[in-house]
Amino acid sequence: MSRTRKAAWIAALALAIGALGAGTASAASFQFDPGGRITGTSLGVVTFSGSGITITCPVTLSGTVTSAVVEKRSGATYGAVTSVRIGRCSGGTVAVLNLPWSVTYDSILGTLPSAVTGVALTVNGTGVALTFSGITCLYGGTVSSLLAVTGSNPYRTTLYTLPANSIPLVSGGFLCPRSGSMSGTFAISPTQTVTRI
């Protein structure tokens, strides 16, 4: 075999091995235990805001988390928010629309396998109506969220966070801010164990 052909063969073999390794990594999965029904109770209040408005309310989320093995793949469905209970608000009122909201996987935060800090998730199809000073503004779309984890594989999680991220205006008058946001941290029950397989 000529030196050139041998070098090409070695390069092709290296590419094949690299592709095999990448395929194995992308095939990684997660499993939640116990999964099933889950409740998130806000620690303090959740803030709903837009330019010039701030509405704060205690919030309780209810939903489901899959107990099946789920691919670690962007867009894979991990669960859903099935109900949102809004407590007494300050600065206006809040109504929630379009339930259930599906929750899908986005990415890992931190470094695998032992320095993972969380799982980034996306809440899809949200709808929130904010009413203040007699004006109602409807916001909707996708919302980024974070499932904080501790320990090493298997990980343990008790906190769920909605960082302040923009939600576009869907309908409302010219006095409505062009975008709104909701942010808060929730204690989740029961505690979930997340195993990377």
N, C-alpha and C positions, 0 to 999 in steps of 0.2 A: 504494500500500500504506500503510495507516495506521501511525502511529508505534508503536502497541502490537503490531500484527501483525509489523512489521519487527523489533522487539526480540525477540519470541518466536521468529521464524525464526532470528535470529542466535544466540540461546541454544541452540536445537535443533542448529544447525550445529556450535557449539562442543562440545556434548555428544557429537555423532557423531564429531568429530575426536578428542576425548579417548578415546572408546571404542576407536577404531581404533588409537590409540597404545598403549593398555593391552593390546590384543590382540596387537600386535607384540611388546611386552615379554614377555608371558607365554609367547610362542611360542619364546623363546630356548632353546637346547639346549646340551648338553655332549658332547664326544667325548674318550675316553681313548685314549692311544697309548703303548705298544703294546697295552694291554689284555690279555686272556687270563689265563693263570695268574699268580698273584701270591703272594708270601710276606711275612709280617710277623714279624720276630724281635724279641722284647721287649728294650728297652734296660734292663738290670737285671732286676728281677722285676716280676711283676704281683701286685697285692694283692687278695685276696678277703677280705671282712670283713663282720662284722655286729656287733651290740652285744655287746662282750665277747670277740669272737674275731677273730684276724687270721691269715690263711694267705698265705704268699708263695711264688711259684714262677716260674721262668723259663718262658716260653710261646712257642710258635711257631704262628702262624696260617697256614693255606694256604687259597687260595680263587681266585675268578675275578672279573675286572672286565670289563664289556662293552666291546667296541671299536666298537659301533654308536653312531650318534648318538642320544642319549637326551634327552628333554624335561627342562627345568629346572622340574619340577613335583613338589610334595610327594607322596611315595608312589611315584614312578617307581623301578623296580628298576635298580640300578647294578651289582649283582654278588651274590656270596654267599661266606660262610665255609663251606668244605667239610670242613676238618679242623682240629683243635686238638691240638697236642702239648704235654703238660704235663711239665715237668722235675721234678727232685727238690724237694719242697716242705718248708717249715718251718712248724710250727704246726698241721699236719693234712694232709689229702689232698684233692685236687680231681678230680672226674670231670665230663666234658662230655657232654651229652645233646642229642637232638633235631636233630642236624646233618642237612642243611645249614641255616645261618641266612641268610635273605635280607637283603641290604643295600639300603636305599632312601634316596632323596634327601629331605632335610628343608628346608635353606635355605642361603643364602650368608652367610658371616660377613665383615664389612667392607663396603666401598663399591665398587660397580661403576663403571668398568671396571678401574681401576688400583690400587685399595687393598683388594683382596680378600685376606683372611688365611687363609681356609679354606672347606671345604664341610662343613656339618653333615649327618651321615648317621644313620640309625636301623638298628640290627641287630635283626631280628625273630625271635621264636620261640626265644630262647635258653633253654638248660637247663643249670644248674650244680649239682652235688651236692657239698656241703662236708661233710667228715667230721672231727670233732675230739672228743677224749675219749670215743670210742666212740659218738658221736651223729652221725647223718647228716641233713642238712637240704637239701631240694631247692628251688632258687630258679629262677624262669623269667619270661620276658616280654620286653619291648622294652628295648633299651639304647641310649642316645645315644652317638655317637662323632664324631670330627672328623678329616677329612683336611686337614692343614695344607698350604698352598700358598705359594709365593714367586713373585716376578716379576709381570708383567702379562700379559694375555691374548696368547699361551697361557701358562698357569701351569705350574709344575713342583712335583711333590710327592714327598717321600721319607719323610714321617712320618705315622703314623696313631695317634690317641690315643683311649683309653677313659677319659673323665673319671669320677671317682667318682660314680656315680648309682645310685639305689635300684632293686633288683630284688625283687619281692614273693616271700614264701615260698609255695611250692606245696604242699609236704607235709613233715611232720616232727613230732616231739614238741613238748611245751610248752616244752622247754628251747631250742628253736631260736629265734634272733632273728626277729622278724616280717618283717624285710627284710634283704637283703644287698647287697653292691656288689662290683664288680670295676673296677680302675683300673690303667692302665699305658700306656706309649708304645712304639710299634713302629717299627723301621726297615723300610721296604718295598722290595722288590726284585722286578722291575726298577723303576727310577724311572719314574713316569708323567707324561706331559705332558697337561694338561687344557686343552682349547680350548673357549672359549665361542663358540658360533656364532649 
